[in-house]
Structure formats: structure tokens, C-alpha cells
Amino acid sequence: MIPGRHKREERYPKRLVALIEAPGHVCYRYRIQPFEAPLALQGVLVEAWPIARGPIRRFRQFCQLRHADGVLLQRKLLAPWEIVWLRKNSRTLIYDIDDAVFQRDSFHPKGPDSLYRRLRFRLTVKAADLVLAGNAYLAHCALTANQSLPDPEGDPAFRQKSEPCGKVVVIPTCVDPTSYPLRNARENQGPFRLVWIGSGATLPSLEQAAAHLQAARRKVPGIILRVVCDRLPGISGVPMELWRWSPETEVEALTSADIGIAWMPDDTWSLGKCGLKVLQYMAAALPVVANPVGVHREIILDGCTGILASTPEEWAEALFRLAFSPELRQRLGLAGRTRLEQHYSPQVWAPRLVQLIVGLLQRGKAEFPDKAARVSPILCSSKVNSLALSTVEPHGPLSCDPFTLHCVTTYRDASDCSRKNPDFNRALAAE
């Protein structure tokens, strides 16, 4: 008998195993770890297991999952036989995605499309009882993933445990603003620091903005680009300083800067991004300058919480305005932090996520708080103007915060979601 087992079962009647890349991985830190405490308060113990390497170890690890009440698979694309085995050993299965894992990245030498990735993604979505998508584009892709998809190898257990369409819900990546102390905008004394944070794999995106940063450097000679990463990008003509990333110094690296910048290539891979770096800037009360691609257009309110700029000239003008106006930086930074607190914080999304997971573990299926969501389980975010609020009635309930006019809409199906989100139509046309 395991010591303390009965006490643990009394305190946590439900057990959810999260299969993750690693305990320090960024996706686990921002999409699972912040919700562990709220789930524990509802009697759900979350155990994070790094997914085993190699087929034999993974086979044995999946065998141990049958003792858990639920399994959350994060991002990973498994081989078809692994999906079948995972489904057989999982009472309930949740799939969490915050990237366009069904295709290669923007800079892959083989190009973005991968038939094998798409197949594995579709099989995983089909096997899951609940899919948590980081944005509306990913939700749309998951919702349409199962069209005309046969069961792998005709496995009867797979068919019995898998729903044809599954349930797909948008849970945005969240950043806890309480981890970032507020600081006043600095006066123009000494170097003026831009900051970019990201992994080495995303540095090519920053390098695409070289012309924009060089134009800003010519207009604002005192700027320095702080790169929070493991190495510097290949950009000439712009002074840079490397701040090696670590969880202990990450907050200081951002809060001691002046402006956060973000750049993504305009393609379908970028539509799957969930805007973590932008959310971190907003948590640190930094104004943001970014290009209007993907979730940048949803998270950033142009002229209110940051500035959306496309051309090198627009970037230079935006950074010039912010560099010489501490008041403007302060106003945009505080507005961004307020927006984060109201729409992208764990405190806001924990009740909805806890309700979904607890209901799934208790009843074996995800339940939604309203009829429209039960019939058409996809919740997508969209921005509307004040006139639309009085003239357009979406399918399902509509709630709106008058400060940001940011609404949560329930869509009937994938085509309804596509009609009301121009990014979807553009992405589908590109395919």
C-alpha cells in the first residue's frame, strides 16, 4: 500500500495526468500550471508527467494511465498506434494545442504542408473528448479535422470512445499579471530599450523585421534592442544586448525595458500563434509595437494598448512617438495591463476551464453552461464595434465589456465561425 494514498484520495477524489514536454516547458508553465491550484480546490489533482521517449517506454507509460480519471495531452503529435493505445488506457482524454502543430513552421526547408502531421492531428482530435485550443483559428482547424476521417486500423475500442466531431473550446494562453510589478515609464535618460522575448526557434521571425528596426534606429538613434533568448539574431545596424532567458530573471528583463516588440510572418503558421510574448509585455505594463497578423489584431487594441504597424516607416514613426513621450508609454502600458487582467489572465479563465474539466471527469463528457454551447461546442473571440452590438445577433449568448468591446461568441459550426473571422477565409484561400 502506498503511504498516504487514502488521505490523498479523500482530499483529491479525481486525478488528472498531464502529458507534457518537460516541467519547465513554456506551454506547461502558461497553459496548465496556473490552473492546478483552482482544480485542486475542486478536488482534482493534476500530475505533470514528461511524456516518455521511445516506443517501449511510452507503451509502458500509457499503461499506467488507466488508473487516472483523465489524461491531458499537450501539443504532442503521436504515431497512430500510440493514439490508439493512449485512447484505450484513458478514461477521458483532453487535447491541448497552442500552435499549428498540424503543419511545419514558416521557415522549414520542406515547406509548411505535411500530410503525416495532418493525419496525426486529425486522429488525436478524433480520439479526444475535449480539445482546448489557444485561439479561434486553431479551434476552427480542430473542428474541421474529422471530416471524412476513418478509424485507425478499424479499432473498435477507438470507435466506442471517440466522438465524430468532438468538443472544441477556445481557452487563450494566460499570463498572471500579479507576477509582474508595476513600474512607471522612464524619462528619456540613457539608452531607450526595446525588448523581444522568445526561443531560438522563433528568431527568424525577428530577423524578418530587420528593415523595420533599422528604420527605427535611424529615426531614434538612442535605441537598443534587448533580446531575451539564448542567442542574438542576425540583424545588422541595430545595437543589441543579449539577456539570457531564465525563469528567475524573465520578469526583470521585461519590466526594466521601455517597449515590447513582436513580429510574425503573414502565413498560416502564424495564425496558430497565441501571442504569449505580447501578453507578457502587457503584464509588464509595456506598450507594444507589432505587425497586424493573427492574434496581434485581436489582443492589441491599436492606439489603446499598443500600436499595430506594417511597414518600416510605420514602425519608425510608432517607436519615435513612444520614445519621446513617457506619458504615452505609461497610458498604453497601463491600458494593456488592464486588458490582460480582464481577458487573458488565469483568474478570468480558471472558472470556465475548471467547470469543463471537472464536468468531464465526473460525467465522462464535457458540459457547457448554455444550450447553444452544448449543441455547437466552440467558443471563439472576436472584436465588434458598438453598432454591431445593437444590430447583429450572434448564434448563442453574447457578452461584451464596454471598455474593450471584446466579445465571446458561440458559433453554430465551422462555416459560421469562418464567415465571422476574416483570418479563416484568408487561410483557407491560401491552402
C-alpha positions in Angstrom: 0.0 0.0 0.0 1.3 3.5 -0.9 1.7 5.6 2.3 -0.9 8.4 2.4 -2.8 7.1 -0.5 -6.2 7.1 1.2 -5.6 10.6 2.5 -4.8 11.8 -1.0 -7.9 10.2 -2.4 -10.1 11.8 0.2 -8.7 15.2 -0.5 -8.5 14.8 -4.3 -11.2 12.4 -5.4 -10.2 13.0 -9.1 -6.8 12.6 -10.7 -5.7 14.2 -14.0 -2.4 13.3 -15.6 -0.9 15.9 -17.9 1.5 14.5 -20.5 3.9 17.4 -21.2 7.2 18.0 -22.9 9.1 19.0 -19.7 8.3 20.6 -16.3 9.9 23.9 -17.3 8.4 23.9 -20.8 6.8 27.2 -21.7 3.5 25.6 -22.7 3.1 23.8 -19.4 4.1 26.9 -17.4 1.4 29.1 -19.0 -1.4 26.7 -20.1 -1.5 24.1 -17.3 0.4 25.1 -14.2 -1.6 28.3 -13.4 -4.8 26.2 -13.3 -3.5 23.5 -11.0 -4.5 25.3 -7.8 -8.0 26.1 -8.9 -8.5 22.5 -10.0 -7.1 21.2 -6.6 -9.7 23.3 -4.8 -12.4 21.4 -6.7 -10.9 18.0 -5.8 -8.8 17.4 -9.0 -5.1 16.6 -8.5 -3.0 17.4 -11.6 0.1 15.4 -12.1 2.5 16.5 -14.7 4.4 13.7 -16.4 7.0 14.3 -19.1 6.0 12.2 -22.0 8.3 9.1 -22.3 10.8 8.9 -25.1 10.9 5.9 -27.3 8.1 3.5 -28.2 8.7 0.9 -25.4 8.9 3.4 -22.6 5.9 5.3 -24.0 3.9 2.0 -24.2 4.6 1.3 -20.6 3.8 4.9 -19.5 0.4 4.8 -21.3 -0.4 1.5 -19.4 -0.1 3.4 -16.1 -2.7 6.0 -17.3 -5.6 3.6 -16.8 -5.5 4.4 -13.0 -6.1 8.1 -13.6 -9.6 9.7 -14.1 -8.4 11.7 -17.0 -5.4 12.4 -19.3 -4.4 15.8 -20.8 -2.1 15.5 -23.8 -0.3 18.8 -24.5 0.6 19.6 -28.1 2.3 16.3 -28.9 1.5 14.5 -32.2 1.6 10.8 -31.6 2.0 7.9 -34.1 -1.3 6.3 -35.0 -0.6 3.2 -32.8 0.3 5.4 -29.9 -3.0 7.3 -30.3 -5.0 4.1 -30.2 -3.1 2.9 -27.1 -3.5 6.2 -25.3 -7.2 6.2 -26.0 -7.6 2.6 -24.7 -5.9 3.5 -21.5 -7.6 6.9 -20.9 -11.0 7.1 -19.2 -11.3 10.6 -20.6 -8.8 12.4 -22.9 -8.2 16.1 -23.3 -6.0 17.5 -26.1 -4.4 21.0 -25.6 -3.0 22.9 -28.5 -1.5 26.4 -28.7 0.4 26.1 -32.1 -0.4 25.0 -35.6 1.2 21.6 -34.9 -0.6 20.1 -37.9 1.9 21.8 -40.3 5.6 22.7 -40.4 6.8 26.1 -39.3 7.2 29.1 -41.5 10.9 28.6 -42.2 11.1 24.8 -42.6 13.1 23.9 -45.8 10.4 21.4 -46.8 7.6 24.0 -46.7 4.6 24.2 -44.4 2.4 21.3 -45.6 2.8 17.9 -44.0 0.4 15.1 -44.8 1.6 13.0 -41.9 1.3 15.8 -39.4 -2.3 16.5 -40.5 -3.1 12.8 -40.2 -1.8 12.5 -36.7 -3.5 15.8 -35.7 -6.9 14.6 -37.1 -6.6 11.2 -35.3 -5.7 12.9 -32.0 -8.6 15.3 -32.2 -11.0 12.5 -33.1 -9.8 10.5 -30.1 -10.2 13.3 -27.6 -13.3 14.0 -25.5 -12.3 17.7 -25.2 -10.0 19.9 -27.3 -8.6 23.1 -25.7 -7.5 25.5 -28.5 -5.4 28.5 -27.8 -7.2 30.7 -30.4 -10.1 30.7 -32.7 -8.1 29.6 -35.8 -6.8 26.5 -34.0 -10.4 25.8 -32.9 -11.6 26.0 -36.5 -8.9 23.7 -37.7 -9.7 21.2 -34.9 -13.4 21.4 -35.6 -13.0 20.6 -39.3 -10.2 18.0 -38.7 -12.5 14.9 -38.5 -14.3 15.3 -41.8 -14.2 12.0 -43.7 -11.7 10.5 -41.3 -11.7 6.7 -41.0 -11.0 5.0 -37.7 -7.3 3.9 -37.4 -6.9 0.3 -38.2 -10.6 -0.3 -37.6 -10.1 -0.5 -33.9 -13.5 -1.0 -32.1 -12.3 0.5 -28.8 -11.2 3.6 -30.6 -14.7 4.0 -32.3 -16.5 3.5 -29.0 -14.5 6.1 -27.1 -14.3 8.7 -29.8 -17.0 11.2 -30.9 -17.2 12.0 -34.6 -16.9 15.8 -34.0 -15.5 16.0 -30.5 -15.8 19.2 -28.5 -13.5 22.2 -29.2 -13.2 25.2 -26.8 -11.0 28.3 -27.0 -9.0 28.8 -23.9 -6.5 31.5 -24.6 -2.9 31.4 -23.2 -3.0 33.3 -20.0 -0.4 35.3 -18.1 -0.7 36.2 -14.4 -0.3 39.9 -14.1 0.5 39.7 -10.3 3.9 38.2 -11.2 4.9 41.5 -12.9 5.4 44.5 -10.6 4.2 47.8 -12.0 6.8 50.4 -12.8 6.5 54.0 -14.1 7.7 54.8 -17.6 11.2 56.1 -17.6 12.2 59.6 -18.7 14.4 59.8 -21.8 17.7 59.4 -20.0 20.3 57.0 -21.3 19.6 54.2 -23.8 16.0 53.6 -24.9 15.4 49.8 -24.7 13.1 47.8 -27.0 12.6 44.2 -25.8 11.9 41.0 -27.6 11.5 37.6 -25.9 11.3 34.2 -27.5 13.0 30.9 -28.1 15.9 30.4 -30.6 13.4 28.7 -32.9 11.5 31.9 -33.4 14.5 34.2 -34.0 14.0 34.0 -37.8 10.7 35.9 -37.3 12.5 38.7 -35.6 15.1 38.8 -38.3 12.4 39.4 -40.9 11.8 42.7 -39.1 15.4 43.9 -39.6 14.4 46.6 -42.0 11.8 47.9 -39.6 14.3 48.0 -36.7 16.9 49.7 -38.9 14.5 52.4 -39.9 13.6 53.0 -36.3 17.3 53.2 -35.4 17.8 55.9 -38.0 14.9 57.9 -36.6 15.6 57.2 -32.9 19.4 56.9 -32.6 19.5 56.0 -28.9 17.5 52.7 -29.1 18.9 49.4 -28.1 17.3 46.1 -28.7 17.3 43.7 -25.8 16.9 40.1 -26.9 15.7 37.7 -24.2 16.8 34.4 -25.7 19.8 32.1 -25.8 21.5 34.0 -28.7 21.2 37.1 -30.8 19.6 37.4 -34.2 21.4 38.2 -37.4 20.4 41.8 -37.6 23.0 44.5 -38.6 22.8 48.2 -37.9 20.9 47.9 -34.6 22.7 47.8 -31.2 21.6 44.7 -29.3 22.2 43.2 -25.9 21.6 39.6 -25.0 19.7 38.8 -21.9 19.9 35.0 -21.5 16.5 33.7 -20.5 15.8 32.1 -17.2 12.6 31.8 -15.2 14.2 33.8 -12.3 15.2 36.8 -14.5 12.4 36.8 -17.1 10.2 39.3 -15.3 13.1 41.7 -14.6 14.2 41.5 -18.3 10.8 42.8 -19.4 9.8 45.3 -16.7 13.2 47.1 -17.0 12.6 47.8 -20.7 10.6 50.5 -22.4 8.7 48.9 -25.3 7.8 45.4 -26.2 8.0 44.4 -29.9 6.6 41.4 -31.8 6.7 40.3 -35.4 5.2 37.3 -37.2 5.3 36.3 -40.9 1.9 36.6 -42.6 1.1 32.9 -43.1 -1.0 30.1 -41.7 1.7 29.1 -39.2 1.4 32.5 -37.6 -2.4 32.2 -37.4 -1.8 29.4 -34.9 0.3 31.5 -32.6 -1.4 32.6 -29.3 0.5 35.8 -28.6 2.4 34.8 -25.5 5.1 37.4 -25.8 2.6 40.2 -26.4 0.7 39.1 -23.3 3.9 39.2 -21.3 4.6 42.7 -22.4 1.1 43.7 -21.4 1.5 42.1 -18.0 4.7 44.1 -17.5 2.7 47.3 -18.5 4.8 47.8 -21.6 3.3 49.4 -24.7 3.5 47.0 -27.7 4.5 47.6 -31.3 3.6 44.7 -33.5 2.6 43.9 -37.1 -1.2 43.2 -37.7 -1.0 39.5 -38.2 -3.0 36.7 -36.5 -3.9 37.2 -32.8 -1.9 40.5 -32.7 -5.0 42.1 -34.2 -7.2 40.6 -31.5 -5.1 41.1 -28.4 -3.7 44.6 -29.2 -6.2 47.5 -29.4 -4.4 49.8 -31.9 -3.8 53.1 -30.3 -5.1 52.0 -27.0 -2.9 49.2 -25.7 -0.2 49.4 -28.3 0.4 50.2 -32.0 -0.1 47.9 -35.0 2.4 48.8 -37.8 3.3 47.1 -41.0 5.9 49.0 -43.0 9.4 50.1 -41.8 8.2 53.7 -42.0 5.2 52.9 -39.7 7.4 51.1 -37.2 9.9 54.0 -37.2 7.1 56.5 -36.6 5.4 54.4 -33.9 8.7 54.0 -32.0 9.6 57.7 -32.4 6.3 58.7 -30.8 6.7 56.3 -27.9 10.4 57.1 -27.4 9.8 60.8 -26.7 6.6 60.5 -24.7 6.8 58.8 -21.3 3.1 59.7 -20.8 2.0 57.9 -23.9 4.1 54.8 -22.9 2.5 54.9 -19.5 -1.0 55.2 -20.8 -0.7 52.4 -23.4 1.1 50.2 -20.9 -1.5 50.5 -18.2 -4.3 50.0 -20.7 -2.7 46.9 -21.9 -2.3 45.5 -18.4 -5.9 46.3 -17.7 -6.9 44.4 -20.9 -4.8 41.5 -19.8 -6.4 41.4 -16.4 -9.9 41.4 -17.8 -9.4 39.0 -20.7 -6.2 37.0 -20.7 -5.4 36.2 -17.0 -5.7 32.8 -15.2 -8.1 34.5 -12.7 -10.6 35.2 -15.5 -10.4 31.8 -17.3 -9.9 29.4 -14.4 -13.7 29.1 -13.6 -14.5 28.2 -17.2 -11.7 25.7 -17.5 -12.3 24.1 -14.1 -16.0 23.7 -15.0 -15.2 21.9 -18.2 -12.6 19.6 -16.7 -14.5 18.8 -13.5 -17.6 18.1 -15.5 -15.7 15.9 -17.9 -14.0 13.8 -15.1 -17.3 13.4 -13.2 -19.7 12.6 -16.0 -17.3 11.4 -18.7 -18.2 14.2 -21.1 -17.7 17.9 -21.3 -20.7 20.0 -20.4 -21.2 23.7 -21.3 -23.1 26.3 -19.4 -25.7 27.0 -22.1 -27.6 25.1 -24.7 -26.0 26.7 -27.7 -22.6 25.7 -26.5 -23.7 22.1 -25.9 -25.0 21.9 -29.4 -22.2 23.7 -31.0 -19.2 23.5 -28.7 -16.8 26.2 -29.9 -16.3 29.5 -28.2 -14.3 32.0 -30.2 -13.2 35.5 -29.5 -13.9 38.4 -31.9 -13.9 42.2 -31.8 -17.1 44.0 -32.8 -18.0 47.7 -32.9 -20.7 49.4 -30.9 -23.2 49.5 -33.8 -22.9 45.8 -34.3 -24.0 45.2 -30.7 -27.4 46.6 -31.5 -27.9 45.2 -35.0 -26.2 41.8 -35.1 -27.5 38.8 -33.1 -24.9 36.0 -33.0 -25.9 32.4 -32.6 -25.8 32.0 -28.9 -25.2 34.3 -26.0 -23.1 37.5 -26.4 -21.4 39.2 -23.5 -19.4 42.4 -24.0 -17.1 44.5 -21.9 -17.8 48.2 -22.8 -14.1 49.1 -22.1 -12.7 46.9 -24.8 -15.8 45.8 -26.8 -14.3 42.3 -26.7 -17.0 39.6 -27.0 -17.2 35.8 -26.5 -19.4 34.4 -29.2 -20.8 30.9 -29.6 -20.7 29.7 -33.3 -23.0 27.2 -34.8 -20.4 25.3 -36.8 -17.1 25.7 -38.6 -18.6 27.6 -41.6 -20.3 30.0 -39.2 -17.0 30.6 -37.4 -15.3 31.1 -40.8 -17.8 33.7 -42.0 -17.3 35.9 -39.0 -13.5 35.7 -38.8 -11.7 37.0 -41.9 -8.4 35.3 -40.9 -10.1 31.9 -41.5 -11.1 32.8 -45.1 -7.7 34.1 -45.9 -6.0 31.0 -44.5 -8.4 28.6 -46.3 -7.9 30.5 -49.6 -4.1 30.2 -49.2 -4.5 26.4 -48.9 
